[in-house]
Amino acid sequence: MRNRLLLACGGAAVLVFMSPACVSLPAAGQAPVLATHVQDWRDEVIYQVITDRFADGDVNNDYTIQPGFLARYQGGDWKGIEDHLDYLQALGVTTLWISPVIVNVDTDAGVDGYHGYWAQDLTRPNKHMGDLIALRSMVAAAHDVGMKVVLDIVCNHMGQVFFYDENQNGQPDDYIEGSGGPNSPLTQVNEFDPDWNAAGVQGTSPNGPIGRAPIVFLHDPTIDREPPQPGILGTAAAYHGMGHILNFSDPQQVVYGDFTGGLKDLATEVPEVQATLVDSFAKWVESVDFDGFRIDTIKHVQNDFWKVFAPAVRQRLSAEGKNNFIMFGEAFDGDDVLLGSYTVPGELDSVFYFSQHYSVYRDVFEYAYDPTQQKGTDQIQTLWAAKPTNYGTTPQPGGIGIAPYKALVNFIDNHDVSRFLFQSGDTPALLNALTLLYAEDGIPDLYYGTEQNFSGGNDPANREVLWNTGFDTTNDTFTHIAKLARIRRAYPALRRGDTTVRWSTTHINTEQDAGIFAFERAGGDAPAGAYALIVLNTNDFKASDTANGGAVMATGLPPNTTLVDVLDPNLSTYSTDASSNLLISSIAHQTGKILIPKSQVVATSN
């Protein structure tokens, strides 16, 4: 008589008949032993992967793909990532940030949930990306080569999992009513995505108002549309039910409203919802051994939620051997004070430095092709000076051991904004911006495809298919990024040193110092004496100097110190004068220098 063994397969229970002989699961089929894989997050280089767009490693999960149509599934998967870890190693990547892994609303209004932000079931893996074994295998393979993996999660909302039955007819209606006359204006009734109402979406009947419209969850297995899971998420009590945001300047709507498109806002102030989100996402770490969370849409969640979620996750994972687990949030906003508000004690370790994306990478570098739009580099100094005021200055209890203001996640562009090259195709400006990204304080984050000069506009055009490039490692942008990664790894001042701005300017035209920005990295948590001086010319049209009107750039170095530009293949040298000033003349437009004292220079080749 055969024995029976119940195994977990891709999140589903599978009954397997086994012989009496002892049988063991392969390593990829077992839950991993949690471990801490990172010492200091400032040593990491993050690479954002939209899983569906990176590499197609398993054609068996290519369900309903439509190649070339970027709003639909393209076929990328976790096996594809695992198969190309060598490509990422060559680029200098040390941490992968992957798309959400959970089951999504598959398709809505002709657009697919390939990106992962339309959650339907927090307990099961997305079949388009592979099964649980494939996910575990990819993460384990990354760990084997020293890479860490950050999981993208969403706490703010679920996908379009229900409709508001305003007329109580039991079906989701979308129609135009009214005659269009002065007493009967045309209005749209869309029960999937009704407008904001502070009193909650209201129902009506021929006899008048009925109060709040019932919430009806969708159940249509033919299109993989099912009520959300787990637990309370499949009940009306888990949602605010106020319709979609009309005014993003209204704080109440921002926090309590649905996203346009029918993404349903979770009531994250409800203790059972809080506990469900903590448990669901912690289980993914326990099941796969992720190293951190990137958390979507944090400004649309009540701030007090993070005081519950972050400590609970840290405490649970630490008890199982997972420490230094990073949690950084995305608030799609240029308000530096707002961004910093999520890094107060007891909340997140870090956030995306969106204010820098706008005021530095866009205004100074991306707009350099147009002198009517470009801003001076003084804008960089002003923003950086506000870090200790706007962001947390002490490490989070049980967090990554680094104060948030020193662990901001720096990025040039990402999946929510058009790519840097979209407007101008200004590759020299991109290379110069990348030099800043890898040399500034914090954690660099590279959006996939930047190394292949992708230039798409807004979503979904900025979510191109990477494997069409053949994973080229020879183009100038790829080799520049790889070199920056080697330099950053070789010189601890670039990772852990404090920052002192030595030159910034309002000048962007023909002035002597137009476009110059220079800063030192030294002290702080870097080894004693470690030093780097970064000098950039952000002007798109002229060579500039580290001087203006008789003033010359000062440094914190001893007089007559020789510096080597380790970014220059020729290793050019420069020396401070008897007053410790440094004049570098005719720095070519859109170029940078990373200057290291000659006594500290080391080889950085592969």
N, C-alpha and C positions, 0 to 999 in steps of 0.2 A: 504494500500500500504506500502510495507516494505522500510525502509531507507537503503541506501548503505554506507558502511564505508570502506575506503581504508586504510589498515594497512601494516606496514613493517614486513615481516616475513623472517628472515634469510637473509636479504639484498634484498629480492625480493618484488615487489608490489603484494599484494593479495587482491582481491575484495571480501568483506564479506557482506552478507545481514543480517541486524540486525532488531530486532523488535523496535517499537517506544520507548520502555522503555530505561531508561538511563543505559548504559553499560560502565564500566571502564576497562581498560587494567590491568592485574595483574602487580605487581611491576616489575617482571623480564622482562616484555614486554615494559617497559618505559625506556627512556634514563635517566640515573642517574643524580643527582645533584653533580657536581664535588666538591671534598673536599680534603683537605690536611691531609693525614693519617700518616705522619711521621714527627718527630721533628728533629732527628739527625741520619743520615744514618750510622754513626759509631756504633749505637746501634743495627743495624740490622744484621741478619744472612741470607744470600741469599742461596737458593737451586735451582739449575738449573734443570728444568724438560724438557725432550723431551716428549711432550704431548702424542705422539703416543706410547710411551714405558712405561708410568707410570701406568695407570689403565684403563681398559675398562669398563666404567660405563653405556654405552648405545649400545646394540648390533644392534640397528636400523641404526646406521651410520657405520657399519662395511662393507663398500664397498670394494670389491676386496682385502680383506686382505689375506695374505699368511703366516699363523703362522709358526714361526721357520726360515723364510728366512728374515734376518735382513736388506736386501736392499729393502724390500717391506713393505707396510703398515701392522701393527700388530693389530691395533684396539683401541689404547688408545685414550681418548677424555677428554673434559673439565668436563663432568659429573663424570668421574673417579677421576679426581683431587678433585672435590668438595666432593666426597664420602669418601676421605681419608685424609681430613685435620687434623683429629685427630692423624693420624700416623705422620704427619709432625710436629704437635704441640708437640708430645712426643719426637721427635728428637730435638726440640728446634729451629725449623725454624721460622723466622719472615717475610721473604720475598720470594715469588716465582718468579723465572724468567722462563717464559713459551716460548715455540717455537712460531715463527711467526704464525699469525692466518688467513692470507689471502689465497685466492685461488692460488694454485700452478699449474705449469705444472704437470699433474698427474703422468705420467710415461714417462721415456725416456731411451731408450736402455736397457730395462729390469730392471731399477732402478726407485723406486718411489720417489716422492717429499714429503715424510712423515715428513721430517725435517723442511720444510717450507722455504728453501732458494732459491726456484725456482719460484719466484713471477710471476704471470700471471695477476691477477686482484687485485689491492690494495683496492678495495671498498667492497668486499664481503668476508664472512667467509668461511673457508675451510670446506666443508660438511663432510669430514672424522672425524672432531673433534666435530661437532655439529652445531647448529645454533646460531644466535645472542643471543637468549634468554638463551641458555645454557651457553654461554660465560659470559653474564651479571650475571647470577645466581652464577656461580663459583666465579667471582671476588667479588660480594656482600657478599657471604658466607665467603670468606677469610677476607674481611674487618670486618665482624661481630665478628670474633675471633681474631682480631688484626693483621692479616697478610696483607702485602702489595703485589702487583703484578706488576712485570716489564715485559714489552712486548719486545720481540726480533723483530727488524726491519732491513731491508736491504735498503740502499740508493745507493749502488754501481751498482747494476745490476738487470736485470730481468732474468727469465728463458730462455729456448731455444724457443723463441716465433717467430723467423723468420729464414730464411736462406739467404745466399748470392747467388744470381742467376748469378753465374760467366759466364755460357754459355747461359744465357737468354732463356732457354727452359721452364721456368715456373715450374720446379719441383726440389726438393732438391736431388742432385746427390751425390753419395759416391762410388767412383770406383778407380781402379788402372790404370794408363796409362803409356805408354812406353813399350819398348820391353825388357829392361834389358841390352841391349848392351851398349858399350862404348859411343855411340852417342845418346842413347835414354834411360836414366836411368828410373827406376821405380819410379813413384811419385804417391802419393795419392791425389785425389781430393775429398774433403769433404766440401760440401757447407753449412753444418750445423756448422762446426767448423774449418774454414780455419786458416792457420798460420798467425801470425802477419805480417803486412805490414804497415810501417809508413805513406805510401801514401794512406792508406785505402785498403781494399780487392779489388783486381782488376778483371775485367771481360775480357773475351777473345772471339774471334770469329775465324772462319777459316781464316779470312783475317788479324788477328792480334789483338793487344790490343784495348779495347773499353773504358778504364778509369775505374772508380769505379763501382763495381758490384751492380746492383739494390738489394735493401733489399725487401724481400717478406715475409709478415706476414702469419703465418699458420692459416688455418681455417679448422678444422676437428672435428665437434661436436661428432663424434663417439668415440674419445679418449679424449674428454674434452680439446682440444687444440684450443684456440681462440686468436685473437689479444689482446694485453695487454690493460689494462684500469688503470686509466682514461685518457681521453684527449690526450695530446701530446705523451704519452707513446705508443700510437698506431700508431706513425708516425716515419719515418726514422730520422727526425730531432732530436729525443731524444737520439740518439745513436752515439757512435764514429765510429763504423764500421771498425775497424782496425784488426779484427781477434784476435786469442787467444795468450796469453802471451807465448813466447818461453824462455825468459831470465828474471828471477825474480830479477836480479841484475841491469837491465836497468830501471831507474826511469820512462822513458816515457812509456815503456810497462806496468809497474806495474800500472800506473794511467790510461792509455787510452786503454789497451787491454782487450779483453774478457777473462773470465776464461775458461781453458780447460774443455771441456764438453759442450760448447755452451752457457754459461751464458753471456748474452749480456750486455756490459758495457754502462751505462747511461752517457750522456753528462751533468754532473751535474754543468757545468759552464753556461748552458743555463738558463736564468732567468725563463722561463716558466716551465722548468723541476724542478728547485728549488721550485717554488711556488706550483707545483703539489705535490711534496714529502712532503713539510710542511703541506699542506692542508690535504692530504690523511692520514698521520699518526696522525696529531692532531685530526682529526675526530674520529679515533679509541679511543683516550683518552676520547673525549667528549661523545662518545657513550657507553663506558664501564667503565670509571673511573680508568684507569691504573695509576700507581704511578711513572713510569719511563720507559726509553728506554734503552735496551742494543742494541748497534748499530754494525752490522756486517761489516767486511772488510773495516775498515775506512782508511787503508793506500792505498787502491786502488782508493780513491776518492781525487780529487783536494782539498788541504788543505783549500783553501778559502771558499769552500762550507760550512764548519762547522761554519764559521763566519756569514753565512746567516741563516743556518738551526737552530742552537741552540738558538740564541737570539729570532728568530721569534716564535719558539715553546714555549719558556718560556713566552714571552710577551702574546701570545694568551691564554695560559692556565691560567696564573696568573690572567688575566682579568675575568676569569670564576671561580675563587676560588681555583685553583690547584697550590699550591706553593711547594717548596722543591722537585720539579719534577727532579729526577736524570737522567742524560744522561751519560752513560759510553760506551766507544768504544772498539772494538776488532781489534787490529793490530797484526796479527799472526807473531810475530817477536821478537827476543831476544835483539834487539837494544834499550837500555834504553833511549838514546837520542831521537830516533824516537818516541817511545811511549810517552815521555813527550811533544813532539811537538804539540800534539793534546789537551793539557791542558793549552795552553797559554791564556791570557785574551780574552774573547769573544767566546771561543770554548767549549769544553766538560768539565763536572765536574770531570771526572775520566776516567781511562782506565783499562783494564785487565792488571795486572802486569805480563806480559809474560816473561820479563827478569828474574823475580824471579822464575817463573816456571822452567826455564832452569837452572839457576845458583845456585838455592837453593834447590827446591823440587826435581829436578832431580839429580843434581850433588852431593849434600850433603846427601840427604835422600834416594832417590830411588836407587842410585848406591852404597849405603853403603855395600851391599853384596859382592862387588868386590873392594878390596883395590887398584887395578890398575886403577879404574875409579873414585872412590870417591874423592871429593875435600875437603879441609879443611874449617872449619867454618869461617875463615877469609874472605871467599868469600861472606858470608852474610853481614858482617860488611861493606865491601867495597861497595856492592850494595846499602845498606841502606843509607850510607853516601852521596851518589849522589842524593838522592831524592830532596833536596832543590835546587839543581842546575839544574836537568833535568826536573822537573815538576813544574807546576804553584804553586806559594806560596801565592796567594790571591784568595778568593772565586770568582766564576764567577758571574758577575752582574745578579741578578734575579735567581741565581742557588740555590744550596743546602746549602749555607752559610758556607762551609768548603773548605779550600784550597785543590786543587787536590792532592798535595803531601801527605796530611794526609787522603785522602779518596780513595786511590788506592784499586781496587778490587782484593783481594788475592785469588789464587786458586792453588790447587795441580795438578789437571788434568781436562780435559773437553772433549767435544765431538769431538774435532779436533786432539787429541793426544791419544796415547795408555794409558790405565789406569795404575796407579801407580803400581799395583800388577802384571801387565802383565809379566814382565821379571823374577821376582824373587819370587813372592808370599810372600814377606817379610812383614807379617802383623805387627810385632812389629815396624818396621820402619814407616809403614803407621800411626799407632797410635801416634808415636812420632811426625811425620810431622803434624798431625791434632792438636796436642797440640800447635805447633808453629802457625798454621793457626788461631786458636781461641785466641791467646794471643798477636799477633803482631799488630802494628798500621795499620789502614785501615779497610776494610770491608771484612769479610770472606765469601767466596763463595764455596759451597759444590756441587759437581756434583752428581746427583741422582745415587743411587746404590752403592756409596762408603760405605754407612752404611751397605750394604749387602755383602761387600768384592768382588764386581764385579772386574773381571780381564781381560776384553777383550782387544784385540790388537787394531790396527787402524781401522778407519771407514770402514764398519759399525759394526765391532765386539765389539766396545766400546759403543754400543748403545743397550744394552741388555733390555729384557722385565722384568720390576720390579715385576709385579703382580705374576710371577711364584715363587717368594720367599714367598708368603703368608703374606707379610708385617711384617716380623719377627721383633719384638722389643726387643728380649732377647739376641741376640748375642753380643759378647764383643765389636765389633766395634760400633754398634748402641749405646750401653750403654755408651761407652767412649765419643762419640760425644755428646750425650744428657747431660752428666755430664759437659763437656767443655762448652756447651751452658749455663747451669745453673751458672757455675762459672763466665763466662764472663758477664752474666746479673747481678750477685751479686756484682761485684767489678768494679766500674767505671774507675779505673786506667787502666784496661785492654781494655777499649773502647775508652777512651779520653785522657789518659796520654801521655806525650812525652816519647820518647825512648832514653835510654842511654845504649850502649853496655858495659858490664862489663868484658866479657871474650870472646875471639875468638882465634882460633889457626890454624896453618897450619898442625898440627899433626893428622895423621889418622891411625897410626899403634900401637906401644906398648908404646908410650910415656905416661907420667903420666896424661896429660890433653888431650889425643887423643880424638877428637870428641866433646869436650866441647864447648858449646855456652851458654852465659848468658846475659840477658839484663833486665834493669829496666823499668817500666812504672810508671811515676809520673809527677806531674805538668801539664803543658799544659792546657787543658780544663777540667781536672779532678778536683773534689773538693779538697780543700786545705788539704794536709796531706795524701791523698789517695796514696797507694803504692802497687806495685807488683814486684816481682823478679822472672823471669822465668829462669830456669836452665835445659839445655838439654844435654844428652850424645848421639851423633849421631853415635858413633862407633858401629859396628855390632858384635864385638867379645870380648870386654873387658870392665870391669868397669874402670871408670876414675875419676879424682879429679879436683876440682876447684883450682888447683895449679900446678906449674911446675918449677923445678929448684930453689926452695926456694921462688918463688913469689907466693903470695896467692891473691885470687880475692878480690878486693876492692868493697865497696858498698857506696851508698849515705846515709846510715842509721846512727843513733847515735850508739856509742859503746854499746855493750851488749844488743842489741835489739833481742827479741825472735821472730822468724818467724815460721809460721805453713804452712806445705805443704797441701793445701786444695785439691790437686789432689789425695793424698794418703788417702785411706779409714781409715787408722790408725791415720791420722792427726799428722804425725811426726813433731818434732820441731827442729830448728837449731838456733844458736845464733851467732851474730857478736862478734868479740873479742874487746879488748880495743882500737884497732886501726881501728875499723869499717870494718875489713876484715871478710870474711866468707869462711871457709874451709869446704867443704863437700867432704868426702872421699868415694870412691867406689860407685859412682853412676852407677847403673847397665846399661849395654849396651842397647841402644834404649829405654831409659826411660826419663821422664821429671818431673820437680817439678814446681809447681806454689806456690810461697812463699808469704804469706801475714802477716804483723805484727799481733801479737797475739791480740792486742787491736782492730783490725779491722775485725776479723773473724766473719762471720755470717753463719747461716744455709743455705744450698743450696739444700736441698731435695725438691722434688715436693710438 
